[in-house]
Amino acid sequence: MDLGNCPRCGKLYAKNFREVCPNCIKAIDNEYSLCSDYLRKNKGATITELSDETGVAIKQITKFIREGRISLIGAPNLMYPCEMCGVLIRDNTKCEGCRAKLLKEVNKAISATADTASKMDDKGPASAASVYRNLERNRD
C-alpha cells in the first residue's frame, strides 16, 4: 500500500487515483456541486461572482474547468486566469500575449543553440578536441 500526505489537508492517506485523501475528495465533490448548482441558476456568472457566492476558491473552479467538469459553453461570462499574467481567458492555460512571448523566447533559444553549434562546426574537430583537453586539464 502506497501512503502519502494529502496535498490539500496534510493528513496521511492511502494514495488513490485522485491524489487527495477521501475526506478531501468529498469536500471537492461538494464544492463542485455548489458551483454547478449556482451556474445552473446564474448562467451569466463570472468566476469571481461564482467564487464569492459559493465560497469555492478560484483556483479550484479553474481546476474544475480544466478537468472538463464545468463547461464554458453554457456560461458566456465564465473565464479563468492565465497561468502567467492572470488576465482572464476561456481556453488553454495561457493568454495569447504570454504564448507569443514564450514562443519568441523558445525561438530565440533555438537560434542561439544553432549559432553555437555552427561556430563549433566552423572551428573544426581539432578545436573541439582542444576544448576537451582544456576541460580535462582543469579537472586535475
Buried (B, 14 or more C-beta within 10 A) or exposed (E): EEEBEBEBEEEEBEBEEEEBBEEBBEBBEEBBEBBBEBBEEBEEBBBEBBBEBBEBEBEBBBBBBEEEBBEBEEBEBBBBBBEBEEEBBEEEBBBEEBBEBEEEEEEEEEEEEEEEEEEEEEEEEEEEEEEEEEEEEEEE
